[in-house]
C-alpha cells in the first residue's frame, strides 16, 4: 500500500480520517474495506494488492481511533450512526455514489450500520468472521453468557474498564500474543471467560507469533498502536457496554434492518469467539437479498492467514454480481 495513495478528509462530524484510495478502472465497482480491533488499514494489504491489480476501486480507511485518523476518547463518538456517516462523507468526497462494503470484526458493525442508515449507498456487502449485526445485537452481545460450552465476551468488561489501556500498553507483547492467538484455541480459556484476558495480560503471558504474521508486522502494530494509545480503540467496547450503541440503534426503522443487497459471509471455523453460527443466525433473521457463504479453516484473522482463498472467493462473488 503505497504511502502516496493515502488521503485525508475531515467529515461533517469534525473528525479527520486517513484512508487509502485508488480510483476504479472503467466500470469496475469501488470496494470499501473496514477493519476492526486492534488494527489499521494495513490489515487489508493482501486484499488491496489483489483487487487493485484487477482494476477495482478502493477506499480503505484507518477507522476512527487508529493510526492517521483522529482518536477521540469519548465513547459517544463511536456510535454506529456516526461511524456510518463518516464513511458516507468519505464516499461523497471521492464521488462514489454506491460501493461494495467489506467489514471485519468491529468493521462489520460499521458495515451493518451503513446498510441500515444509508442503504442507497451500499451496492453489496461482505462480512469476514463477524456477520451482519442486527440493530439490537449490541444488547444481546453484552448479555451473552455462554455459547458452545464456554463464555464468549468476558473480555469486553476488561477492555471497557478504567486504566485498561495503560495496562495493555505496558504489556504490549502479552496483549498482542493473545489478540493474534497461536494456537487459536487460546481464546477459549484466556479471552472469552470474564477476567481471563486481564489475568493473561497482568501475568505478562506470551504466545508465539502465528505463521501469518512476521516480526516486522508485529513491530508495525506496536509502533502505530502505542503511538496513538489504546484509549480510543477501547471505545469500540465502551460504546457497547455503556448502552450507547443500543440507544443509537433505536433510530433505525424496523424495515431498514432487513438487508436486501447481495450478501457474502466468510465464516472462520477456528474463530473461538466470533462463531460461524452467529453469522448464520443473523443471515436467517435479517438478510433478504441473495446470500453467498464460504467456510474457511481459519481463525479470526483469515484475511491475513488465508488471503489467497478469501480473495479468490470474493472475486468469484464480485464477478457473479456483474453478470
Secondary structure by P-SEA (a helix, b strand, c coil): ccccccccccccccbbbbbbbbbbcccbbbbbbbbccccccccaaaaaaaaaaabbbbbbbccccccccccccccccccaaaaaaaaaaaaaaacccccbbbbccaaaaaaaaaaacccccccbbbbccccccccaaaaaaaacccccccccccccccccccaaaaaaaaaaaaaaaaaaccccccccccccccaaaaaaaaacccccccccccaaaaaaaaaaaaaacccccaaaaaaaaaaaaaaaaccccccccccccbbbbbbbcccccccaaaaaaaaacccccbbbbbbbcccccccccaaaaaaaaaaaaaaaaac
